[in-house]
Every structure is written in C-alpha cells, then in structure tokens.
Amino acid sequence: MKLTQLVATCALASAAAFTQASPIVWQDFSLTGLYGENYVVPFDGDNNEQKTITAEYAAKLKYSDVFFFVDQAWDKDDEASTYLELAPRLSLGEVSGKDLSMGPIKDVLIATTWEHNAGYDKNSEFNNFLYGIGFALDIPYTQYANINFYKADNDSKSAGTKDDYQMTITYAVPFKIGSEDFLVDAFLDWSTAEKGAQASELNWTSQYKWNAGKHISPKTKLYVGIEHSVWNNKYGLKGQDQNDVSALVKYHF
C-alpha cells in the first residue's frame, strides 16, 4: 500500500471512529429512483437509458458529520453496476472546543471520502481515497452549504488514472411557490487534469424536487421532480460529455 493511500485510509478510519463514538444530533435515510435516457457510456456514445436506485444516509454528530450513498444502476442492456461513497468529516471546532467561524465559514473540518465502483466488469472496479480540508458555510437562503478540498489517492488500476486534486461543493436551497414546498440540492465535483492520464472533470448534478408528501400527511417526506446531470469529460475521458435529465422520485424515512 502506498504511503499516501495509508494516510488516506487512516484519516478515513479516524473520522469514521469519531463518527461512531459521537451521539447523533440528527440523521436522515432516503431512497431515490431515477430514470434517464441520455447518459454517456464511454466509447458507446450518449442516448443511453439508465435506471438507478440510490440509498442515502446523512447524519450530524457531536464531533463530525457523515454522508453515505450507494447507486445500483442498470443500463439499456440491463447490465448492472454499483457505485458508493462514504464521506465522514471531523469537526476541528467541536473537537478543540474553539469557535473557528469567520465570515461565511461556520466550521473547519478534516474531510475524507472513500469511492468504490464495481462496474460491468472487473476492469472498471476501483477504490479511491480522498483526504483534505472542508468548510461548513453559512450562506443566506441555504439549508446547508459545504466546500471540501481533497488530495485524491486514485486507484492506479482504473484505466491508468493518476492521483489528482478535487474540489467538492454541496448545497441545498428550499423555497416556496404559494403553499407548495420545493427543494433544490446539488453537488459539484471538479478535479484536476493529469498529463498522460485523465482530463479535468466537472460533474454538476442538481435535483429539483416538489414536496408531494405533505398532501398525504404532514410527516410524509415524498418528493417528485427531476435530476439534471452535467458531466464534462466523464470518468476523466476527454470529450465524453453528459447532459441528462432524469425523472426522480425520492422518499425520506
């Protein structure tokens, strides 16, 4: 195991340990169903149908926060692939007992992520480890906003990729139109190019959702809407650009 991979694994394990030991402030579990017809599959062009079931878990704990999701996807030929991310972050402000807020920054965190893909064949399987620094932000009108800066220890077995750097932004904006509740939430991943290996990637995926559940009962969290995926140089492959709109149904337990 490379030294950087060992460091990344230790950082991930440390953050996860604090997460497990911390009392839960809040937590959320959801299931999402997606259907789109314009996904880009490398070397196979676009206009590819894809069905996806996503399980997500998010929690805020005393010293940390954690986000986990797993995608189970099926392409137009019903070939299946599985992708997951585990992203615990450790709050330096809460661990130290000091107020680290400044301007729009609410807190500073050690940010880690494990990315795992089990694709259509063994050649597409990989494990990437990301580690760096994160910031929880206080932005008007947002439910939450975060930005993380990572060093990515990429699995070199995956299409000859090299280690690179990544920035991840996440945010959610709730709003009302009349008496109806809506939510826009998104993530944006941008990674650097590495000469002789992968191109620079930008993946901006947004969900636009209407709270239909409130018409069933006040506590029913059922959302319907769309997911818009803009992914330039998908998987680091130059010119593999995706622009897909998928139908979405999401239920929070």
C-alpha positions in Angstrom: 0.0 0.0 0.0 1.4 3.4 -0.9 2.1 5.9 1.9 -0.5 8.3 0.6 -3.1 5.6 0.5 -2.2 4.5 4.0 -2.5 8.1 5.2 -5.9 8.4 3.5 -7.1 5.2 5.0 -6.1 6.2 8.5 -7.7 9.6 8.1 -10.9 8.0 6.9 -10.8 5.5 9.7 -10.2 8.2 12.3 -13.1 10.3 11.1 -15.3 7.2 11.0 -14.3 6.3 14.6 -15.2 9.7 15.9 -18.5 9.5 13.9 -19.3 6.2 15.5 -18.5 7.4 19.0 -20.4 10.7 18.8 -24.1 10.9 19.8 -26.4 11.6 16.9 -27.8 15.1 16.6 -29.9 14.2 13.6 -29.9 11.6 10.8 -31.8 11.0 7.6 -32.2 7.9 5.4 -33.7 8.1 1.9 -34.3 6.0 -1.3 -34.4 7.6 -4.7 -35.5 6.1 -8.1 -34.1 7.7 -11.3 -34.8 7.1 -15.0 -32.9 8.9 -17.8 -32.3 8.3 -21.4 -29.2 10.5 -22.2 -26.5 9.0 -20.1 -23.0 8.9 -21.6 -21.3 5.5 -21.6 -17.6 5.7 -22.5 -16.9 4.5 -26.1 -20.6 3.9 -26.6 -21.9 7.5 -27.1 -24.9 9.1 -25.4 -28.7 8.5 -25.6 -28.2 5.5 -23.3 -31.1 4.6 -21.0 -30.2 4.1 -17.3 -32.3 3.2 -14.3 -30.9 3.9 -10.8 -31.9 3.1 -7.2 -30.0 5.3 -4.7 -29.9 4.7 -1.0 -28.5 7.7 1.0 -27.7 8.2 4.7 -26.7 11.5 6.3 -26.1 12.4 9.9 -24.8 15.2 12.1 -23.0 14.0 15.2 -21.4 15.8 18.1 -17.9 15.9 16.6 -18.5 15.1 13.0 -20.8 14.6 10.1 -21.1 11.7 7.7 -22.7 11.1 4.3 -23.0 7.8 2.6 -24.7 6.7 -0.6 -24.8 3.7 -2.9 -26.1 3.7 -6.5 -27.3 0.5 -8.1 -27.7 1.2 -11.8 -28.9 -0.8 -14.8 -28.1 0.2 -18.4 -30.2 -0.3 -21.6 -29.0 -3.9 -21.7 -29.9 -4.5 -18.1 -26.2 -4.8 -17.1 -25.8 -3.7 -13.5 -23.1 -1.6 -11.8 -22.7 -0.5 -8.2 -21.0 2.7 -7.0 -20.7 4.0 -3.4 -19.2 6.8 -1.5 -18.6 7.1 2.3 -17.6 10.6 3.4 -17.1 11.3 7.1 -15.8 14.7 8.2 -14.3 15.5 11.6 -15.1 19.0 13.1 -12.0 20.7 14.3 -14.1 23.4 16.0 -16.1 20.9 18.1 -13.1 18.7 18.9 -11.0 21.6 20.1 -13.9 23.4 21.7 -12.9 26.6 19.8 -15.1 28.9 17.6 -13.5 28.6 14.2 -16.2 30.7 12.4 -15.1 33.6 10.3 -17.3 35.4 7.7 -19.3 32.8 5.8 -17.3 29.9 7.4 -19.1 28.2 10.3 -16.6 25.4 10.9 -13.4 23.8 9.6 -13.3 20.0 9.2 -11.0 17.2 8.2 -12.7 15.8 5.1 -12.3 12.3 3.9 -14.1 10.1 1.2 -13.9 6.5 0.1 -15.1 5.9 -3.5 -15.8 2.4 -4.7 -17.0 1.2 -8.0 -18.0 -2.3 -9.0 -18.8 -2.0 -12.7 -19.9 -4.2 -15.5 -16.6 -6.0 -15.5 -13.5 -6.2 -13.2 -11.6 -3.7 -15.3 -13.9 -1.0 -14.1 -13.6 -1.7 -10.4 -11.7 0.8 -8.3 -11.2 2.2 -4.8 -10.2 5.8 -4.4 -9.3 7.6 -1.2 -9.7 11.3 -0.8 -8.5 13.4 2.1 -8.2 17.1 2.8 -9.9 20.1 4.5 -13.6 21.0 4.5 -15.6 24.1 5.4 -19.2 24.3 6.6 -20.6 27.5 5.3 -23.3 29.9 6.4 -24.9 31.1 3.2 -28.2 33.0 3.2 -31.3 31.1 2.0 -29.5 27.7 2.0 -30.4 24.7 4.1 -26.8 23.8 4.1 -23.6 24.6 2.1 -20.2 23.0 2.2 -16.9 23.1 0.3 -14.2 20.4 0.5 -10.7 20.4 -1.0 -9.1 17.0 -1.5 -6.0 15.2 -2.5 -7.2 12.1 -4.3 -5.3 8.9 -4.0 -6.7 7.2 -7.0 -6.6 3.5 -7.7 -4.0 3.2 -10.5 -5.6 0.0 -11.7 -8.6 2.0 -13.0 -7.8 2.9 -16.6 -4.3 4.1 -15.7 -5.5 7.1 -13.7 -3.1 9.2 -11.6 -3.6 10.9 -8.3 -5.1 14.4 -8.6 -6.9 17.1 -6.7 -10.6 17.6 -6.3 -13.0 20.3 -5.1 -16.5 19.4 -4.0 -19.3 21.8 -3.3 -22.7 20.8 -1.9 -25.7 22.9 -1.1 -29.5 22.9 -0.7 -31.9 25.7 -1.3 -35.6 25.3 0.0 -38.2 27.7 -1.3 -42.0 28.1 -1.7 -44.3 28.9 -4.5 -47.6 29.7 -3.0 -48.3 27.0 -0.4 -46.1 24.4 -2.2 -42.7 23.4 -0.9 -39.7 22.9 -3.2 -36.1 22.0 -2.7 -33.1 22.3 -5.0 -30.0 20.5 -3.8 -26.8 19.7 -5.7 -23.2 18.7 -5.7 -20.4 19.9 -7.9 -17.2 17.9 -8.3 -14.2 19.5 -10.1 -10.9 17.6 -10.5 -7.6 18.5 -12.0 -6.2 17.1 -15.2 -3.1 14.8 -15.1 -0.8 14.7 -18.1 -0.8 11.4 -19.9 -3.8 10.2 -17.8 -7.2 11.7 -17.1 -8.6 15.0 -18.3 -10.1 17.6 -15.9 -13.6 16.6 -14.9 -16.6 18.7 -13.9 -19.7 16.9 -12.6 -22.6 19.2 -11.5 -25.7 17.2 -10.6 -28.8 19.0 -9.3 -32.1 17.8 -8.1 -35.3 19.9 -8.4 -38.0 18.5 -6.2 -41.6 19.2 -5.1 -42.8 18.0 -1.7 -45.7 15.9 -2.7 -45.8 14.1 0.6 -47.3 17.0 2.6 -50.5 16.4 0.7 -50.6 12.8 2.1 -49.7 13.7 5.7 -47.6 16.4 7.4 -44.9 13.9 8.2 -44.7 12.2 4.8 -41.5 13.1 3.0 -42.1 12.1 -0.6 -40.5 14.2 -3.3 -41.0 14.1 -7.1 -39.1 16.1 -9.7 -36.0 15.8 -11.9 -32.3 15.3 -11.7 -30.1 17.3 -14.1 -26.6 15.8 -14.6 -23.9 17.9 -16.4 -20.7 15.9 -16.5 -17.9 17.1 -18.7 -15.0 14.7 -19.5 -16.9 11.9 -17.7 -14.5 9.5 -15.9 -11.6 11.8 -17.0 -12.1 10.9 -20.7 -11.7 13.9 -22.9 -14.8 14.8 -24.9 -17.1 12.3 -23.0 -19.7 15.0 -22.0 -23.1 14.1 -20.5 -26.1 16.3 -20.2 -29.0 14.3 -18.9 -32.4 15.0 -17.3 -33.8 12.1 -15.3 -37.3 11.6 -13.7 -37.0 11.4 -10.0 -38.9 10.0 -7.0 -37.4 10.3 -3.5 -38.7 9.1 -0.1 -37.2 10.0 3.2 -37.8 7.6 6.1 
